[in-house]
Amino acid sequence: MSAPNSSGRYFEDFRLGQTLSSPARTVTEADIVAFAALSGDWNAIHTDAEYAATTPYGQRIAHGLLGLSIASGLAVRAGLIEGTVRAFLGLEYKFKAPIFAGDTIAFQAEVARLRAVPSMGGGVVTLKVRVVNQRAETVQEGEWTLLIEMRPAA
């Protein structure tokens, strides 16, 4: 059963090779601090400006998992999976480049595989995902495997 007022796509709405994208979102210093508090990851590369200045990045960077979390939220915001995703089954993911406070990132994906699983009320959708910054540089990429609800019978 889908969530009330779901706006996400159903399994039947996905096509092999289809490309999907989201609006962009700027990562803020507040996002980084809030994620450090939420996750308990106070690693100095994320939270200590003096230390971070001595690293190859020259400044604090966002947590890689913060970028992944924002990408997931952008997929919802784009109307791809809101209320229709039943499970995030897995991922293979690479953190390719840093995300800095002030970077604006967006989610891009291509539908790589589809497999109906009627016994689970949906189908498995595998997306080749890229997160790009404002300079169109890929900062994260990989595959997400999701269980997406099938369209309800009329």
PALUMVEX-331535 format. One line per 2 residues: number of its first residue (from 0); their letters; for each residue x, y, z of N, C-alpha, C. Coordinates in steps of 0.001 Angstrom, whole numbers, plus 500000, padded with zeros to 6 digits. Example, Ala and Ser with C-alpha at 12.3 -4.5 7.8 and 13.67 -1.06 7.14 Angstrom:
BEGIN
0) as) 513190/494310/507800/512300/495500/507800/513200/496700/507800  512850/497750/507080/513670/498940/507140/512900/500030/507870
//
This chain:
BEGIN
0) ms) 500844/498824/500000/500000/500000/500000/500890/501239/500000  500615/502172/499128/501436/503376/499028/501067/504363/500129
2) ap) 501990/505236/500413/501770/506268/501424/500701/507233/500944  499966/507839/501864/498969/508834/501446/499634/509943/500635
4) ns) 498966/510350/499572/499459/511440/498727/500846/511168/498149  501161/509902/497873/502478/509606/497310/502584/510233/495920
6) sg) 503764/510741/495639/504000/511351/494328/505087/510622/493564  505593/509526/494144/506668/508785/493503/506191/507972/492313
8) ry) 507146/507517/491563/506856/506679/490398/506667/505242/490855  505796/504555/490172/505602/503129/490405/506574/502352/489537
10) fe) 506741/501063/489874/507660/500210/489130/507400/500291/487625  506133/500281/487250/505774/500284/485826/506162/501581/485116
12) df) 506460/502626/485871/506821/503919/485278/508288/503999/484874  509094/503035/485303/510520/503047/484984/510778/502266/483698
14) rl) 511717/502756/482879/512105/502117/481621/513630/501981/481578  514107/500868/481051/515556/500692/480895/516136/501855/480100
16) gq) 517253/502386/480572/517923/503479/479886/517351/504858/480182  516223/504894/480856/515596/506177/481199/516534/506989/482084
18) tl) 516614/508293/481837/517433/509161/482672/516532/509982/483586  517023/510201/484787/516274/510892/485824/517184/511929/486460
20) ss) 516623/513021/486905/517444/514032/487572/516601/514769/488597  517290/515486/489451/516644/516217/490532/516965/517699/490429
22) pa) 516225/518497/491188/516682/519874/491367/517978/519839/492178  518679/520929/492196/519941/521010/492938/519695/521546/494346
24) rt) 520686/521331/495203/520611/521798/496585/522016/522173/497040  522120/523298/497731/523414/523739/498248/523670/523116/499614
26) vt) 524848/522544/499772/525268/521956/501043/525816/523091/501906  525308/523215/503110/525700/524311/503988/526592/523828/505129
28) ea) 527232/524777/505755/528003/524482/506961/527093/523871/508026  525880/524405/508134/524921/523874/509113/524604/522408/508825
30) di) 524503/522034/507547/524264/520634/507191/525390/519747/507720  526624/520199/507539/527785/519404/507954/527810/519242/509463
32) va) 527576/520317/510181/527573/520257/511650/526418/519388/512149  525236/519557/511556/524085/518756/511971/524329/517273/511706
34) fa) 524955/516947/510573/525232/515551/510262/526265/514983/511232  527276/515774/511581/528264/515322/512562/527567/515000/513884
36) al) 526649/515854/514309/525937/515625/515566/525034/514398/515467  524329/514268/514364/523410/513144/514182/524159/511817/514123
38) sg) 525244/511781/513380/525976/510529/513163/527004/510246/514256  527408/511273/514979/528480/511106/515952/529864/511139/515326
40) dw) 529943/511457/514035/531223/511504/513315/531763/512933/513363  532567/513192/514365/533171/514515/514557/534593/514540/514016
42) na) 534909/513704/513028/536235/513664/512437/536683/515083/512085  537937/515385/512391/538469/516742/512220/538395/517249/510781
44) ih) 538444/516368/509800/538366/516807/508403/537023/517484/508113  536005/517165/508931/534678/517743/508768/534421/518917/509700
46) td) 535117/518951/510830/534702/519877/511897/535775/520828/512406  537016/520654/512007/538109/521481/512528/538760/522246/511367
48) ae) 538438/523533/511266/538924/524348/510142/540451/524424/510112  541074/524532/511275/542538/524630/511318/543187/523349/510830
50) ya) 542699/522220/511303/543232/520945/510843/542962/520765/509350  541733/520992/508941/541356/520769/507541/542200/521608/506591
52) at) 542621/522782/507036/543461/523641/506196/544808/522990/505874  545229/522031/506691/546521/521362/506471/546392/520133/505573
54) tp) 545180/519779/505173/544956/518595/504345/545028/518973/502863  545095/518000/501987/545112/518310/500548/543883/519100/500083
56) yg) 542784/519020/500820/541572/519744/500429/541631/521218/500820  542434/521547/501830/542611/522929/502243/541456/523524/503033
58) qr) 540433/522749/503249/539264/523213/504006/538446/522010/504455  537474/522262/505316/536600/521182/505761/535796/520639/504587
60) ia) 535497/519351/504646/534674/518715/503620/533446/518093/504283  532401/517947/503495/531199/517274/503976/531482/515780/504105
62) hg) 530797/515143/505015/530866/513687/505152/530383/513055/503840  531055/512018/503402/530596/511321/502205/529168/510818/502360
64) ll) 528862/510306/503554/527512/509796/503780/526478/510917/503835  526894/512124/504140/525977/513264/504050/525607/513499/502587
66) gl) 526586/513438/501709/526301/513588/500278/525344/512519/499791  525565/511279/500213/524674/510180/499848/523269/510423/500402
68) si) 523176/510880/501644/521878/511151/502258/521139/512264/501532  521858/513320/501176/521233/514417/500433/520763/513916/499066
70) as) 521566/513076/498418/521165/512525/497117/519869/511733/497242  519748/510957/498310/518518/510203/498539/517333/511157/498701
72) gl) 517532/512217/499465/516480/513220/499623/516138/513912/498317  517139/514154/497493/516880/514785/496192/516065/513862/495282
74) av) 516300/512546/495385/515503/511594/494603/514036/511647/495030  513803/511816/496322/512429/511975/496813/511867/513296/496308
76) ra) 512631/514356/496483/512179/515692/496072/511854/515762/494578  512562/514984/493783/512328/514968/492338/511069/514182/491973
78) gl) 510424/513580/492963/509213/512817/492693/509484/511426/492150  510661/510896/492414/510994/509578/491879/510529/508446/492782
80) ie) 510676/508617/494102/510432/507487/495003/509567/507835/496210  509048/509025/496285/508270/509419/497463/506993/508582/497573
82) gt) 506909/507810/498642/505717/507018/498909/505622/505720/498135  506539/505471/497205/506470/504242/496418/507672/503324/496635
84) vr) 508711/503813/497273/509852/502944/497560/509488/502101/498781  509625/500795/498632/509332/499886/499744/510589/499551/500530
86) af) 511724/499549/499861/512981/499232/500542/514153/499708/499703  515174/500160/500390/516471/500427/499779/517244/499131/499982
88) lg) 517396/498333/498931/517947/496987/499062/519468/496947/499136  520123/497899/498522/521580/497877/498557/522173/498939/497671
90) le) 523478/499075/497791/524179/500020/496939/525631/499634/496798  526183/500022/495683/527627/499998/495438/527952/501441/495123
92) yk) 528922/502007/495844/529069/503454/495785/530522/503863/495905  530867/504938/495198/532220/505498/495270/532125/506993/495552
94) fk) 532979/507428/496438/533104/508849/496754/534290/509367/495946  533989/510098/494879/534985/510447/493875/535738/511741/494158
96) ap) 535059/512699/494771/535666/514009/495019/534963/514627/496226  535622/515574/496884/535008/516165/498076/533814/517053/497735
98) if) 532939/517148/498696/531844/518122/498663/532161/519127/499761  532195/520395/499391/532501/521462/500337/531227/522211/500718
100) ag) 531248/522849/501884/530159/523764/502224/530104/524814/501114  528918/525074/500631/528744/526017/499534/528600/525356/498175
102) dt) 528961/524067/498070/528761/523356/496807/527272/523088/496611  526842/523153/495380/525461/522852/495028/525475/521530/494268
104) ia) 524752/520544/494795/524787/519213/494208/523409/518809/493683  523430/517900/492727/522200/517360/492141/522381/515865/491919
106) fq) 521268/515178/491869/521179/513735/491652/520859/513487/490182  521599/512571/489569/521315/512138/488203/521354/510612/488199
108) ae) 520477/510003/487417/520465/508539/487396/520007/508029/486041  520391/506797/485783/519915/506064/484609/519399/504721/485102
110) va) 518248/504301/484606/517691/503010/484984/518521/501924/484304  519194/501095/485130/520110/500087/484607/519477/498704/484511
112) rl) 518630/498353/485483/517998/497032/485495/516610/497135/486115  515719/496273/485632/514354/496178/486160/514000/494704/486313
114) ra) 513374/494379/487442/512924/492996/487647/511655/493018/488482  510565/492585/487896/509297/492532/488623/509363/491448/489690
116) vp) 508834/491747/490861/508745/490787/491961/507330/490893/492532  506340/490369/491792/504945/490521/492208/504665/489999/493617
118) sm) 505392/488964/494037/505162/488419/495380/505491/489431/496478  506291/490444/496141/506641/491492/497102/505864/492780/496821
120) gg) 504953/492718/495855/504123/493880/495550/504838/494974/494781  505937/494611/494159/506689/495636/493441/507703/495042/492501
122) gv) 508734/495810/492271/509803/495372/491406/511111/495996/491833  512182/495341/491462/513515/495832/491791/513979/496755/490665
124) vt) 514347/497953/491046/514865/498949/490112/516304/499236/490515  517229/499060/489582/518627/499402/489835/518949/500651/489037
126) lk) 519431/501657/489758/519775/502940/489155/521283/503137/489165  521842/503558/488030/523224/504051/487998/523130/505514/488384
128) vr) 523708/505845/489522/523540/507165/490131/524822/507974/490027  524648/509256/489790/525754/510219/489877/525279/511399/490708
130) vv) 526158/511904/491542/525936/513174/492223/526953/514134/491637  526459/515241/491108/527333/516220/490467/527256/517547/491202
132) nq) 528356/518278/491155/528370/519600/491785/528062/520676/490739  528157/521917/491163/527804/523059/490308/528723/523199/489100
134) ra) 529861/522531/489115/530780/522557/487974/530606/521314/487089  529523/520566/487316/529216/519329/486587/530263/518244/486822
136) et) 531003/518340/487918/531967/517315/488297/531237/516226/489076  531552/514976/488773/530974/513865/489517/531694/513757/490852
138) vq) 530949/513901/491937/531547/513799/493271/531240/512458/493918  530157/511806/493488/529802/510476/493971/529125/509729/492828
140) eg) 529296/508397/492814/528619/507597/491800/528495/506164/492272  527555/505478/491678/527380/504074/492020/526043/503562/491562
142) ew) 525628/502461/492180/524336/501867/491869/523506/501765/493136  522254/502132/493001/521272/501943/494064/520301/500876/493597
144) tl) 519977/499946/494470/518984/498926/494172/517804/499136/495121  516637/499369/494524/515443/499721/495283/514305/498771/494975
146) li) 513461/498508/495959/512207/497806/495720/511134/498887/495616  510527/498976/494441/509531/500008/494153/508152/499354/494005
148) em) 507186/499970/494609/505822/499460/494587/505245/499429/493165  504432/498399/492914/503703/498337/491641/502471/499218/491740
150) rp) 502009/499651/490587/500812/500490/490529/499622/499709/491105  498849/500337/491991/497682/499653/492556/496674/499285/491468
152) aa) 496007/498167/491654/494973/497767/490702/493822/498765/490762  493243/499036/489615/492149/500023/489555/490882/499486/490183
//
